[in-house]
Amino acid sequence: MKRIWLVPAILVVLTTLIGCVPLSVKISNADRKVELAELIQVNKDLIKTDKTKANELIDRRNKLYDEAVVGYSEITETKKKGADDYKQRAHYKIAEIHKFRKKLDDALTHYQEVVKIAPGGYLGSRAAGNMSTIRRNRQEIQEQLRTYRNRSLVDTPESQEVAVQALYKVAEAYVAIGDFEEAINHYEKLVEEFKDHELAPRSLYKVGNLYFYQLYDYTNAGGWGAFVRVAKDYEGTYEAGEAETLLKKSRQDLTMIAQDQEDISKYTNSKAMAMRKAGRLVTSADLYQMGQRDRIVQDYQNIAAGWIRMRNYPNASFAYRELAENLTGNKFAQADALYQIGRLHQLDGEYTKAIEGYDNLFKEAPQSTWRNEAVYQQAVCYRSIREFAKAHEMFGAYMSLDQPEQLKYYREAQQIVRQFELDQDEDGFMFYKEQEAGTSDQDPNDKPEK
């Protein structure tokens, strides 16, 4: 009889445990899928030379995004009390994925859900702004394309000027809604049809920028080729000079990144790395050749710094994460990497993920020399997402960490705390509480408790 009841009992326990997975864990798992998807960057050279491999990478990226949407959707459907913050964040992330995949109507649907949950909060405000941007620019695209089609057929200087301006506005509108491929198509169309117009070098330069800093494509068929064309075809223009400078710096950065990646590969045990990726416990001593670990640390740091200069934050974060996870024996380097991950999220406007990154630093390296800086930056992130009570707490915590003269941002934190603790309408509620509640500190009758 015991054997008969054993399996059902285990299933009940497992089902209960699965159902009790914290929302914080669920959203972190979904976020990780998005981060992995963002690392799959398919360039135009690969599409031209090996379309099969390019399609495989695109399919893998789409699968990760699909899995992330499933994870976020579970959160949006939860009935747990106090889950609104997680539900709002999940809806926002789904909207961003749909926007990236050019499913703008689906993106608008989820942005609207974000606004419904908390219209006055940080994500609510951003979602409302994104909705407005999408709607306004979709209309702009339709109107300007109509103008371009009508005027480009009329062979007069006035009509041609209207046509080129309309085409440029179409490209700019596509940039605004995040459809960088279509923006590139229309910038290039302008260059092809109006190559002698003053907007041509500017448009071609913007093509290079979009490839480099949005699509992370540094190939001859992508950003590199665009900048070379600017320098060659529009010699003497401002854009040509900028392109030449950028190509020189980028060549140095990309070369150094490639050399450091090759160096890491040379001293890495490929079998141990495969075991680690499969979930097996593998130490840095197993991963890297004896006596080379300090060198590997420097390589990872150089790679991350190079990607930061290229404004490729996904790859920079990946390099720091590899360092933090693979070289845990070097506590200083690990702590530095954990701090930099949080900082990169902050620079990219991902304030919630930055807060989580700094929390990870406090957990894994509480004695880090980056602790004071991380506490201050975390407070800044809380203020950015309009969680003013938590920001007030964290700025206060920062001021208590050390002597004022030892704290880099002591005066800034002190000024912020003083402002937060004002009560101008003398209703008993400090300014930060009024901000948190969305009430006025100028009207004593407008109180947070209402």
N, C-alpha and C positions, 0 to 999 in steps of 0.2 A: 504493500500500500504506500509506503514511503516513496518508492521510486515513481509511482504513478503521480503523486502530487508534487514531486520535486520540480519538474520542468515548468508547470504552470506557475508555481510560486516564484521561480526565478524570473519568468516573463513579466509577472506583475510588478516585481521590484524594478526590473529594467525599464518597463514602461513608465513607472512612476518617476524614476531618476531622469529619464529623457525628457519627460514633461516638465521637470523642475530645473532645466537648464536656465541659468540666469539670463535675463535679457542683455545684460552687459557682455556676456560671453557670446551670445548669438550675434549681436551686432559687430563684435570684434571679429568673429569668424567671417561674416559677410564682408566687412571692410578689408580683410586679408585677401579675399577673392578678388576684390576690385584692385588692390595693390598689385597682385600678381598679373591681372589682366593688363594693367597699365604698363607693365614691364615688357609686354609683347609688342614691339614696335616694328611694323612691317614697312620697309622702305621701297621706293620706286625701282631701284636697281634690282632688288630681289623679285619684284613683280614682273619685271621685264625678262630676267634671266632664268628664273625658276618659279613659274607660276604655281606649280603643284605644291612646292614647299611653302610659298606665300599663303596659299589657300589653307594649308594645314595649320599654319600659325594663326590665321584669322579665325578658323574654326575653333582652335583651342582658346583663343581670347573670348570668342562669343560664348563658349561653354562656361568659362569662368564668370562672365557677366550674368549668364542665365542662372548659375548657382547662387550668385550674390543676390539676384532679384528674389529668388525663392527664399533665401535666408531673411532678407529684409521684409518680405511679404508675411512671413510667419510672425514677425514682430508687429506689423501693422494690424494684424487680425487678433492680437492678444486681448483678453478680457481682464487682465490683471489691473488692479487699482494702482494708481500712481505711475502708469506706464506711458503717459502722454509725451514725455521728453523723448523716450526711445522711439515711440511711434512716429513722432514728428521727424526725428532724424532719419528713420528708415524710409519714410515717404520721400524725404528730400534726396536721399541717395538713389532711390529708384528713379526719381525724376531726372537726376543728373546722368544716370546710365541711359535712359531713354533719349535724352538730349544728345548725348555722344553718338548714339546709334541713329540719330536723325528721325526719331519717332516723336515729333514735337507735340502732337495732340496728346499722346500718352504722358509726356513730360508735364504738360499743362494740367492734366488731371491730378497728378500727384503733387505738383506745386500747390494746387488749390487745397488739397487735403492738409498740407503743411500750414497754410494760412488759416484754415478752419480751427486747427488745434490751438494755435497761439499766434494771432495776427500781429501782436505788438512785440513779440520776441525777436531774437536775432535771426533765426531761420525763417520765421514768418515774414519778416521784412525782406530778407533776401529772396524768398520764394515769390513774394509779390512783385519785387523788382524784376526778377527773371521772367515772370509772366508778362509783365508790361513790355519788356525788351523783345521777347519773342513775337508778341502780337504786333507791336509797332513796326518791327523790322520785316516781318512777313508781308505786311501791307506795303512797306517801302519797296521791297523787292518787286512786287507785282506792278506797282505804279511806275517805278523806274525802268523796268524791262519793257513796259508798254511804251514809255517815252523813247527809249533807245531804239526799239523796232521801228517806230514811226519816223524818227528824225534821222536815223542812219541811212535811210533810203533817199534822203534829200541832199543833193550834192551842192550845198552852200556852206560857207565858213560858219555861219551862225548855227545852222542845223547840226553840223558835225561837232561843234563845240558842245551843244546840248546833249548830243548822243554820247560823247566821251565822258562827260560829267555824270550822265545817268548810269553808264556802265561802271564807273568808279564807285558810285553810291551803292550799286547792287553788291559789289564785292565787299564794301565796308559793312553793309547790312548783314551779309553772311558771316563775316567775322564776329559781329555783335551777338549772333545767336549760336556761335560755336561750330558752324559748319565750315571748317577750314578748307576742305577739299573743294567745295563749290566756290569759296572765296578765291582760291588759287586759280580755278578755271576762269573766273571772270576777270581777275587781274591780268592773266595771260592773254585773254581775248582782247583786252584793251591794248596790250603791248603789240599784239599781232596786227590789229586793225588801225591803230593810231600810234605807230612806232616813233613818230617825230614829235608827238605832243609832250608837253612838260610833265604830264602825269605818267608817262610811260616808264621812265627810270624809277620813279617813286613806286609804281605798281610792281615792277619787277623786284625791287628791293624788298617790298612787303611780302612777295612770294617767298623769297629766301628766309625772311624772318619767321613766317608761318611754318615752313618746313623745319627750320632749326629749333624754334622755341615752343611750338605747339605739337608738331608731328614727330619731332626728334629724328628727322631724316637728313643725314649729312652726306648723301650720295651725289654723284654727278647728275643723276636724273632728278634729284630733289633739290635741297637747299644749296649745296655746294655749287651745282651747275648754275643755279639762279644768280648767285652772287658773282660768279665768274662772268656771266653774261652782262651783268650790270657794269662791272669794271671794264669789260672789253667794248661793249656796244655804246656805252654812254660816258666815255672817258671825258674827264674834266668837270663832270657834274658832282654835286655834293654827295649823291648816293654812291657814285663810283668810288670816291675817296673812302667813304664809310665801309663799303664792301671790301675794298682792298685791306683795310685795317682789320676788319673782322675775320677775313680769311686767314691772315697771318697769325692772329691770336688763336683761332680755332684749330689751325693746322698743328700748332704746338701742343695745345691741350689734348686733341684727339690722338696725336702720336704718343704722348706721354701716357695717356690712359691705356692705349693698346700695349705699350711696353710693360706697364705694371701688371696688366691682366695676364700677359704672357709669363711674367716672372712668377706670379702666384700659381699659375698652372704648372710651371716647371717643378715647383717644390711641394705640390699637393698630391697626396695619395688618392688617386681616382676611385679606387675601390672603397676606401674609407668614406669618401665624400658621398658615394652612392648609397652606402649603408646609412649614413646620417640622414640623407634626404628621405630614405625609406622609414625613418622613425627609430632607427637603432641608436643606442647610446655610444657615441664616438667622441673621444677627447681630442683636444688640439694636438696632443702628442702623436695620436694616430693619424690625424689629418695631414700634418705638415712635417717635413724633414727636420730632424733634430738640429738645433742651432740656427734655424732659419725663421723662427716664429717672429722675432723682432723685425726682421726684414719684411715678412708678410704683413705685419701690422702697418708698417710704413707704406707698403704698396696700397693697401686698402684705403688708408687715409689720403694718399695722393690721388687715387681714383675718385674718391668722393669729392675732394676739392676741385678736381678737374671738371666733374659733372656739374658742380655748383656754378663754376664759372661759365659753363655752357647753359646754365639755367635748366638743366635736366634733373629736376628734383626727384622723380621716381627712381632713376638710376643711382643718384647720390644716396638716397635713403636705403636702397638695396645694398650698396657697398658698406654703409655703416652697420646695417643689420647683420650682414655676413660677418663683419668684424666682431660685433657684440656677441653673436651666437657661436662662432667658431673658435674664438680666442679668449675664452672666459678666464684663462690663467693670467692674462695681462689686465689687471683690475683698472689701471689708469686708462688704458686704451679703450676698455669696455665701457667705462663710465663716460668717457668723451664721446664715444659713438652713440650711446643712449641719449645723451644731451643733444647731440647734433640731429638725431632723428626727430626729437620733439621740436627743435628749432626750425628744421626744414618744413615740417607740417605748418608751423606758425607762419613762416615766410610765404607759404603757398595758400594762406587763408583758411587752412583746415584747423581751426582753433580747438575744436573738441578733440581731435586726434592728437593735437599738440599737448593738450592737458593730460591725456592718457599717456603720451610719451614721457612727459616729465614725471608723472606718477611712477612709471616703470623705472625711471632713473632712481627715484627715492627708494623704491623697493629693492632694486638689485645692487645699487651702489650708494647707500645712505651717507657714507663719509666722503663722497666725491667732492673735489674742489669746485665742481660745477653746481653744487647744491644751492648756494645763495642766488646765483644767476637764474637757475631753473625756477626757484620759488618766485622771484620777481616776474619772470616771463610768464609763468603760469597765472599769476595775478592779472597780468596784462591781457592774457587770453580770456579769462573769466569776464573782465570788463568788456572785451570785444564782443562776447556773445550775450552781453547784457545780464549776466548773473552777478548783479552788483553786491549782493550780500556776501557771496563767496569771494568776490574780488576784494571787498573791504577786509574780510578775514585774512586773506592771503597777503595783502599789502602790509597789514599789521604784523603778520607772522614774519614777513621779510625784515621789517624794522627791528624785530627782537632777536634776529639771528646773531648779530655781532655788534660791536661798537660802531656808532655812526660813521666814523672816519674810515672804517674798514669796508663799508658797504657802498658799492659803486653808484647805486640809484637811491641812496637814502633820502636825499632832498626831494626827488621826484615822488617817491612813495609817501613821504611826509605831506607834501602838498595835496596829493590825491586823497589821502585819509582825511585831512582837514576839510577838504571840499565835501567828501562823502558825509562827514559828521555835522555839516551845517543844518540848521533848522530855521530857514528864513521866515516861514509863516508861523513859527512857534506853536505848531499843533502837536508837538511831542514826537514827531516822526522825522528822523534824520534824512538828509538828502538821498542817501543810497537806498533807503527803504522806499522812498517816494519813487525813485527811478525804477526799482525792482517791480513795483506795483503799477507803474505807468500813471501815477498821480502827480499833481502839481505841488511844488514846494513854495509856491507864491500864493496859494489859496488855502487858508486854514480849514475850509469846509470840504476840501477835496482830499480825503484821507485814505491811506492804504486799506484800512479796515472796511471801507465801503466797497 
